[in-house]
Amino acid sequence: MYARAMATLSDAERRAIDLAYFGGHTYREVARILDQPEGTVKSRIRTGLLRLRTQLLERGNRWVMDRELTPEEIVELLPAYALDAVDDDERASVETYLAAHPDSRD
């Protein structure tokens, strides 16, 4: 689900988000790495995150919650959970899983 949502982003948005959120870089560092103005990088990250959140919410609303999620499905939901882009059932499933597996919180 998350990979499909990321695929909807432009290459520039995806690269900036990857560097900032998964690479742990600041906006300024991302701008320097991509050799782009800081304002451009901030705009791309903001626009990309909004688009990503929309995609995850749309997919999440179609998620069937009539069963317990597998650990793999929980892992797939974690980025959406971190962006607050999950519905109440998904949130409860992720939080239940994390409570039972505290080593997974990282």
N, C-alpha and C positions, 0 to 999 in steps of 0.2 A: 504494500500500500504506500509506504513512505517513498520507496524508489520511484514508483509511478508518479507520485505527486512532485518529486524533485525533477522528473523528466519534463514537466510542464514549464519549468523556468527557462529563461534565456540562458545561454552559456555564461554571459557576464554576471547575471544574478547568481547562478549556481556556483561559479568560481568564487565570488565575493563571500557568499554565505559559507561555503566550505572552509575558506581561510579563516573567517571570523569565528564561526561557531564550532567547527570541528577541528580547526587548526589552532584555535586559541589566540588568534591575533587581534590586536585593536584595529579600529577603523583606520587610524594613521598608518599602521604597519601594512594593512591590506592595500591601502592606496599606494604605498611605496613599492610593495611586491608587484602589484599590477601596473605600476607606472601610470596612475590615473589620479585626478584630483580627489581629495578627501570627500568633498561634497557629492561627487559622482558615485563614489563607493557607498556612501551612506544612503543615497537614493536607491541604488541598486539593491542593497541589502534590505531596506525597508519595503520596497516594492516586491521583491522576491519573497520576503517573509509573509507579507499580506496574501500574495498569490498562493504560497504554500499552505498557509492556514486555511484559506478558502477551499483548496483542493482536499485537504485532510478532513475538514468538516463535512464536505459533500460525501466523501468516501465513508467517513465514520457514520453518517446518517444511514448508510445502506448496510452497515455491518450488522450481522445477525447475532444477537446475544442470547440465544436459547441454549447455550452450553458454556462450559468453562473453557476459557482460552488456553491454548497450549503455551509453553514457555517461549516458543518461537514467535507466536502471535503477539505475546506481551512485548517481546524485544522490538518487534516491528512497530508497535504502538508507542514506544517510549518517546521518540522525537515529537509525535503529535501531543502526547501527554505534557511534555516539557513546554510546548507552545500553547498549552491550554486549548487544544483543538480536538478534544475528544468529548463524546457525550457522557452523560452520567453513568451509564452502564459500563462503558469502557474505562472511565475513571475509577470506578469501584473495582473492576477487575485488575487494573494495574496496581492500585493501592493495596489490594488484598495480596497480590503476588509479591509486591515489594515488602510488605509486612512479614510474609512467610519466608522471604529470601533476602534478608538485610544486606548480604554481600552483593546483591544485584543493584543496589542503589547507586553505586559509582558508575 
